[in-house]
Amino acid sequence: MKIHFCGAAETTTGSQHLLEVNGRRILLDCGMYQGHREDQLKINREFPYFKPETIDCVVLSHAHIDHSGNLPNLVKKGFKGFVYTTYGTRDLCSIMLADAARIQESDCKFLNKMDKRKGGDGCVAQPIYSEQDAEAAMRRFLTLGYHMPIPIADGVTLTFYDAGHILGAAQVVLDIDDRDDGKHKRLLFSGDVGRGDNELLRDPEEVPDVDIMLMESTYGGRYHEAPAQDADLFINTIRKAMKRGGNVYIPAFAVERTQQLLYLLNRAYREGKLPNYPVYVDSPMAVSATEIFRIHPECFNQDVYNFLFNERDPFGFEQLHMVRTVTESQRLNNLREQAIIISASGMCEAGRILHHLKNGISRDKNTVLFVGYCAANTLGRRIMDGALQVRILGDEYPVRAKIQALDSFSGHADHNELLHYFRHTGGKKGQVYLVHGEKECTAALKDALNQFHNGEIHVAHLNTSVTCCTCVPKIF
């Protein structure tokens, strides 16, 4: 059995891990790489480490674009197998992949228009895939619930466990009877691990008897400043920001992060903790995702589950305005009253948030409030890191708005939470491969795990293969 690391190795995006076992090729995730535009196009347009038509099936951990976003391109280039995932992930992908295609088409149209204005031929950018490609990819999906084992290849049985990260997110467990060495192995791919105590979702589940583990390391060596469910900090930050006299722009992932914010704002307005500022969710995908959240109460923690039946709608309140059309979005540029504007994407790499930042980031009364992780080389990271001037949609803008960041909403477990997760799942002697983390984060987590884990711990390197066997404990 071999694992080939084709993405999210020493970086946090583009999750793709190829498992070769018993003559079959199983791809764990098929995500989009996010970073410099030139690198994105080069890495995402082609699959440099495998041929799509040779993949037998895909197992998808969750719907975030850095894990699912290149599935339409995979199908477009010849993949004919099933995509196995959970019910919630399938429903979210049905809107997220189509939205990703629309964003690509819109961004390319804008960039080509700008190029033409500057004397070019107006053909500098082409989308990687279309909405039709996204629809074709959805036909390959085969869904199942948590704890429902299903054979997906000769000698390979798949089971999903709750990862507590976003709606439908799963830890992937493969029970493998390996014909090469005649041994049974249990492989766990963590996907993205949630923090626990999530405002909406259940905690990550424990997985027993693991021999081989692919574990995310996004927050290795880093710690969240605020505990999960720190609602008061969020509401107080909003209140102080509004006192500056401007708007609050919140770049937020359309899936799960936006719904977390709406749930907390709903509670705050009901409890009289905020004046009646209007709240605009300017993201068609976030609006659609909120509808999907409403039909998956099986994913909610007990508090939200009870709220759903007692109050009917955890995500709706009088001050809320859901914005779908471009015309409605453009009107937000001319608001006469202060407002809270929540818009995607969370890393500020695409979507309507770019237009809001273009309009508002240079006004000193405004606040840009980040409520999640931004990968290296993204616009969001540059703003968070204190850039005095940023390029948005082809033009330079000075940063005069107040920039704030809260990490209590992070969907990723931090260093200590990852250690807690590891101690309560996995095996004591197995091989561990650290993925989905920047180099320094992965190295920090490896050092920490070495203090108590009896098995081998490796850092996954891009475009490398490893042969997995039942492991012998290291000798101290």
Residue pairs with C-beta under 8 A, 6 or more apart in sequence:
1 19
1 20
1 21
1 176
1 178
1 180
1 185
1 467
1 468
1 469
2 19
2 20
2 21
2 465
2 466
2 467
2 468
3 17
3 18
3 19
3 20
3 214
3 433
3 465
3 466
3 468
4 17
4 18
4 20
4 49
4 50
4 463
4 464
4 465
5 17
5 18
5 433
5 435
5 460
5 461
5 462
5 463
5 464
5 465
5 466
6 16
6 17
6 18
6 27
6 47
6 49
6 50
6 462
6 463
7 13
7 14
7 15
7 16
7 17
7 29
7 31
7 33
7 43
7 462
8 14
8 15
8 16
8 17
8 29
8 31
8 66
8 435
8 436
9 435
9 460
9 461
9 462
9 463
9 464
10 437
10 438
10 439
10 442
10 459
10 460
10 461
10 462
11 33
11 35
11 375
11 376
11 437
11 438
11 462
12 66
12 218
12 373
12 375
12 376
12 436
12 437
12 438
13 31
13 32
13 33
13 34
13 35
13 66
13 375
14 31
14 32
14 33
14 34
14 43
14 44
14 66
14 70
15 28
15 29
15 30
15 31
15 61
15 66
15 67
15 435
15 436
16 27
16 28
16 29
16 30
16 31
16 49
16 70
17 27
17 28
17 29
17 189
17 214
17 435
17 460
18 25
18 26
18 27
18 28
18 49
18 50
18 55
19 25
19 26
19 27
19 28
19 174
19 187
20 26
21 153
21 155
21 156
21 176
21 178
21 180
22 153
22 154
22 155
22 156
22 176
22 177
22 178
22 179
22 180
23 154
24 56
24 57
24 153
24 154
24 156
25 50
25 54
25 55
25 56
26 55
26 56
26 57
26 58
26 59
26 152
26 153
26 156
26 174
27 50
27 55
27 57
27 58
27 59
27 74
28 58
28 59
28 61
28 172
28 189
28 214
29 58
29 59
29 60
29 61
29 67
29 68
29 191
30 58
30 60
30 67
30 68
30 69
30 70
30 71
30 74
31 64
31 65
31 66
31 67
31 68
31 69
31 70
32 40
32 44
32 65
32 66
32 69
32 70
32 100
33 39
33 40
33 43
33 44
33 66
34 40
34 65
34 66
34 347
34 349
34 375
34 378
35 375
35 376
35 377
35 378
36 377
39 377
41 128
44 69
44 70
44 73
44 128
45 73
45 128
47 70
47 73
47 74
47 77
48 463
49 463
51 78
52 74
52 75
52 77
52 78
52 79
53 77
53 78
53 79
53 80
55 74
55 79
55 81
56 81
56 153
57 81
57 82
57 83
57 84
57 152
57 153
58 71
58 74
58 79
58 81
58 82
58 83
58 84
58 140
59 83
59 84
59 85
59 152
59 158
59 172
59 174
59 189
60 67
60 68
60 71
60 83
60 84
60 85
60 89
60 93
61 67
61 85
61 89
61 163
61 169
61 170
61 171
61 172
61 189
61 191
61 192
62 68
62 85
62 89
62 163
62 165
62 166
62 168
62 169
62 170
62 191
62 192
63 88
63 89
63 92
63 93
63 96
63 166
63 167
63 168
63 169
63 255
64 166
64 192
64 253
64 255
65 96
65 100
66 375
67 191
67 192
68 89
68 93
68 96
68 97
69 96
69 97
69 100
70 128
71 83
71 93
71 97
71 137
71 140
72 97
72 100
72 101
72 129
72 130
72 133
72 134
72 136
72 137
73 128
73 129
73 133
74 137
75 133
75 136
75 137
75 140
76 129
76 133
76 136
79 140
80 140
81 140
82 140
82 141
82 142
82 152
83 137
83 140
83 141
83 142
84 142
84 143
84 144
84 150
84 152
84 158
85 93
85 141
85 142
85 143
85 168
85 170
86 143
86 144
86 145
86 146
86 160
86 168
86 169
86 170
87 143
87 144
87 145
87 168
87 296
88 167
88 168
88 169
88 292
88 296
88 299
89 143
89 167
89 168
89 169
89 170
90 138
90 141
90 143
90 168
91 168
91 292
91 295
91 296
92 166
92 167
92 168
92 255
92 289
92 292
93 138
93 141
94 138
95 285
95 288
95 289
95 292
96 254
96 255
96 285
96 289
97 134
97 137
97 138
98 131
98 134
98 135
99 254
99 284
99 285
100 134
101 127
101 129
101 130
101 131
101 133
101 134
102 131
103 350
103 351
104 127
104 128
104 129
104 350
105 127
105 130
105 131
107 125
107 350
108 125
108 126
108 127
110 393
110 394
111 124
111 125
111 394
112 122
112 123
112 124
112 125
113 122
114 393
114 394
115 121
115 122
115 123
115 124
115 125
116 122
144 150
144 160
145 160
146 160
146 161
146 162
146 170
146 205
147 159
147 160
147 161
148 159
148 160
149 157
149 158
149 159
149 175
150 157
150 158
150 159
151 157
151 158
152 158
154 179
155 176
155 177
155 178
155 179
156 174
156 175
156 176
156 177
157 174
157 175
157 176
158 172
158 173
158 174
159 173
159 175
160 170
160 171
160 172
160 173
161 170
161 171
161 173
161 205
161 207
162 169
162 170
162 171
162 201
162 202
162 203
162 204
162 205
162 299
163 169
163 170
163 171
163 190
163 191
163 192
163 193
163 194
163 204
163 205
164 193
164 194
164 195
164 196
164 198
164 201
164 202
164 203
164 204
164 205
165 191
165 192
165 193
165 194
165 201
165 204
165 256
165 411
165 412
166 192
166 194
166 201
166 255
166 256
166 411
167 200
167 201
167 255
167 256
167 259
167 292
167 293
167 296
167 299
168 296
168 299
169 191
169 192
169 194
170 191
171 188
171 189
171 190
171 191
171 193
171 204
171 205
171 207
171 425
172 188
172 189
172 191
173 186
173 187
173 188
173 189
173 207
173 210
174 186
174 187
174 189
175 184
175 185
175 186
176 184
176 185
176 186
176 187
177 183
177 184
178 184
178 185
181 469
181 470
183 469
183 470
185 211
185 212
185 468
185 470
186 209
186 210
186 211
186 212
186 427
187 210
187 211
187 212
187 213
187 214
187 468
188 207
188 210
188 212
188 213
188 214
188 215
188 425
188 426
189 213
189 214
190 213
190 214
190 215
190 216
190 421
191 216
192 216
192 218
192 411
192 412
192 436
193 204
193 215
193 216
193 412
193 413
193 417
193 418
193 421
194 201
194 203
194 204
194 411
194 412
194 413
195 224
195 228
195 410
195 411
195 412
195 413
195 414
195 417
196 203
196 204
196 228
196 413
196 417
196 420
197 203
197 227
197 228
197 229
198 228
198 229
198 260
198 301
198 411
199 228
199 229
199 231
199 260
199 263
199 264
199 304
199 409
200 256
200 259
200 260
200 263
200 293
200 299
200 300
200 301
200 304
200 314
201 256
201 299
201 300
201 301
202 299
202 300
202 301
203 301
204 413
204 421
204 425
205 425
206 424
206 425
207 425
207 426
208 425
209 427
210 425
210 426
210 427
210 430
211 427
211 430
211 431
211 470
211 471
212 430
212 431
212 433
212 468
212 471
213 426
213 427
213 430
213 431
213 432
213 433
214 433
214 435
214 460
215 418
215 422
215 426
215 432
215 433
215 434
215 435
216 412
216 418
216 434
216 435
216 436
216 437
217 418
217 434
217 435
217 436
217 437
217 441
217 442
217 445
217 446
218 373
218 412
218 436
218 437
218 441
219 373
219 410
219 412
219 413
219 414
219 415
219 417
219 418
219 437
219 441
220 415
220 418
220 434
220 437
220 440
220 441
220 442
220 443
220 444
220 445
220 446
220 448
221 415
221 440
221 441
221 443
221 444
221 445
221 448
222 414
222 415
222 441
222 444
223 414
223 415
223 416
224 407
224 408
224 410
224 414
224 417
225 407
225 408
226 233
226 406
226 407
226 408
227 408
228 408
229 408
230 406
230 408
231 264
231 267
231 268
233 406
233 408
234 261
234 264
234 371
234 406
234 408
234 409
235 264
235 268
235 273
235 274
237 369
237 404
237 406
238 248
238 274
238 277
238 340
238 369
239 273
239 274
241 248
241 367
241 369
241 402
241 404
242 248
242 275
242 277
242 338
242 340
244 365
244 366
244 367
244 402
245 338
245 365
246 338
246 360
246 363
246 364
246 365
246 366
246 367
246 401
247 335
247 338
247 339
247 340
247 341
247 360
247 366
247 367
248 339
248 340
248 341
248 366
248 367
248 368
248 369
249 341
249 343
249 353
249 356
249 357
249 360
249 361
249 366
249 367
249 368
249 369
249 401
250 261
250 340
250 341
250 342
250 343
250 368
250 369
250 370
250 371
251 343
251 344
251 345
251 346
251 347
251 348
251 353
251 357
251 368
251 370
251 371
251 380
252 258
252 261
252 286
252 342
252 343
252 344
252 346
252 371
252 372
253 344
253 345
253 346
253 372
253 411
254 283
254 285
254 286
254 289
254 344
254 345
255 285
255 286
255 289
256 289
256 411
257 346
257 371
257 372
257 409
257 411
258 281
258 283
258 286
258 289
258 290
258 342
258 344
259 289
259 290
259 293
259 315
260 409
261 342
261 371
261 409
262 279
262 281
262 290
262 314
262 315
262 316
262 317
262 320
262 342
263 304
263 307
263 314
263 315
265 274
265 279
265 317
265 319
265 320
265 340
266 314
266 315
266 316
266 317
266 320
268 274
269 276
269 317
269 318
269 319
270 317
276 318
276 319
277 319
277 338
277 339
277 340
278 319
278 321
278 337
278 339
278 340
279 317
279 319
279 320
279 321
279 339
279 340
279 342
280 321
280 323
280 332
280 339
280 340
280 341
280 342
281 287
281 290
281 320
281 321
281 322
281 323
281 342
281 343
282 323
282 328
282 329
282 332
282 341
282 342
282 343
282 352
282 353
282 356
283 323
283 342
283 343
283 344
283 351
283 352
284 324
285 344
286 342
286 343
286 344
287 322
287 323
287 324
290 315
290 322
293 315
294 308
294 313
294 315
297 305
297 308
300 308
304 314
307 314
308 314
323 329
323 332
329 352
329 355
332 339
332 341
332 356
333 355
333 356
333 359
341 356
343 351
343 352
343 353
343 356
344 350
344 351
344 352
344 353
345 351
345 353
346 370
346 371
346 372
346 373
346 374
346 380
347 373
347 374
347 375
347 378
347 379
347 380
347 381
348 354
348 357
348 374
348 378
348 379
348 380
348 383
349 378
349 379
349 380
354 379
354 392
354 393
355 393
357 368
357 379
357 383
357 390
357 392
357 397
358 392
358 393
358 395
358 397
360 366
360 368
360 401
361 368
361 383
361 390
361 392
361 397
361 399
361 400
361 401
362 397
362 398
362 399
362 400
362 401
363 400
363 401
364 400
364 401
364 402
365 401
366 401
366 402
367 401
367 402
367 403
367 404
368 383
368 401
368 402
368 403
368 404
369 404
369 405
369 406
370 380
370 383
370 384
370 403
370 404
370 405
370 406
371 405
371 406
371 407
371 409
372 407
372 409
372 410
372 411
373 407
373 410
373 411
373 412
374 380
374 381
374 384
375 381
376 438
379 390
379 391
379 392
382 390
383 390
383 399
383 403
384 403
384 405
386 403
387 399
388 398
388 399
389 396
389 397
389 398
389 399
390 396
390 397
390 399
391 397
413 420
413 421
415 444
415 445
415 448
418 445
419 448
419 449
422 449
422 453
423 452
426 432
427 455
428 453
428 454
428 455
428 473
429 454
429 455
429 471
429 472
429 473
430 455
430 471
431 455
431 456
431 457
431 458
431 468
431 471
432 449
432 453
432 455
432 456
432 457
432 458
433 458
433 459
433 460
433 466
434 442
434 445
434 446
434 457
434 458
434 459
434 460
435 442
435 460
437 445
442 459
443 459
446 457
446 458
446 459
449 457
450 457
454 473
454 474
455 471
455 473
455 474
456 471
456 474
458 466
